[in-house]
């Protein structure tokens, strides 16, 4: 039995998914942002813990966190004077999980 032909709506939704994936991958395609994502994984982590684990300045980390947040990859939550980040999209989280299995063993 052959697969059913795709409708225009299927192709449009698929194109939107492809565009979103492309934007996300471009935002993640920086060594420091990849390190941040390895640290986060499927957890919620404070900015200070990210700074401690990645090993660069807080201002540098904050700039990269802002890029990931602006692209819809991360979500932030403020608790008193601490800010916590987590991956906000399930599909991206699965991608990061695969990436961790392959590249993030030592972080």
C-alpha angles and dihedrals in degrees: 000000000000121000118262115261116259118252125224088255091054090051092046092051090045090051090051090051091049092050091049091049091049092052091047094049091049090052092048094046096096123095095232094047090050089053090050091051091048089054092048100044106149095333135093109242134184121241090243092055090049090051091049094048098041096041107223136103123297091237091055092048091047092054092053093043088054091054092050091046093048090052090053095248097113135040122206132211125189121213113180104303097343128088120207126199133201136168107270103199126065094214092051089047090056090049091050090048090056090045090052091053091054106032113013105063096120101045 
